[in-house]
Amino acid sequence: MIVAMNENGDVAADAEIPDKMFFKIREVAQIVGVKPHVLRYWETEFTSLAPRKNRNGQRLYTRKDVQGAMEIRRLLHVERFSIAGARQRLKKRRDPSKRKKSLQGARDDLAEILRMLEKDGTGQIGGQPGS
């Protein structure tokens, strides 16, 4: 399989992943555009990349694992994040409940400010024109 690369030698975001349930490490390395030892290292650094192992101890990556490896490669090689920075970025994306809570909190704060402005009647914070 040939990996889709852009002009900078980066794996294209839409690189095609074959339609199958499990992938061996060599296949994933080829799709992602890294060597197998790099994937093994990433497994130690990123908890989200944890392929199952068969009875023989061979790694079996799922489609989700392949997509995760492609995202890790993009963060490290294209966006130039450090390992720690990429780990933080992935953690933020993985926890949408915290993001949803913070957005709800911001929405509640803005609604409260709007109520205060409407109650005041001047349309100005604190009721003083020009402040």
C-alpha positions, 0 to 999 in steps of 0.5 A, a space after each residue: 500500500 502506498 501512503 498519500 503524502 503531500 508536498 512536504 512529505 507529510 501523510 495526507 489527512 485523508 490517507 485511506 485506511 483499508 476496510 478491515 477490522 485489525 492491522 498488524 504493526 507493519 501495516 499501520 507503520 506503512 499507513 501512518 508513514 513511520 517505522 514500527 519501532 516508532 509505533 511501539 515507542 508511541 504506545 509507551 508515551 500515549 495511553 490512547 494508543 494501546 493495540 490488543 495482542 493476539 495469542 502470539 503476542 503480535 499487536 493488532 491495531 483497530 481502525 481507531 488505533 490507526 486513526 489515533 496514530 495518524 493524529 499523533 504523527 500529525 501533532 508531532 511531525 506537522 504541528 511540531 508538538 513535543 511529546 508532552 504537548 501532543 499528549 496534552 492536546 490529545 487529552 483535551 480532545 478526548 474529554 469533551 465533558 469538561 469542554 461542554 461544562 466550561 462552555 455551559 459555564 461561559 454561557 451561564 455567565 453571559 446570560 447573567 450579564 445580559 440579565 443584569 444589563 436588561 435589569 439596569 435598563 441603560 445597556 451599560 455595565 454599572 449603569 454609567 454611560 461611557 464606562 
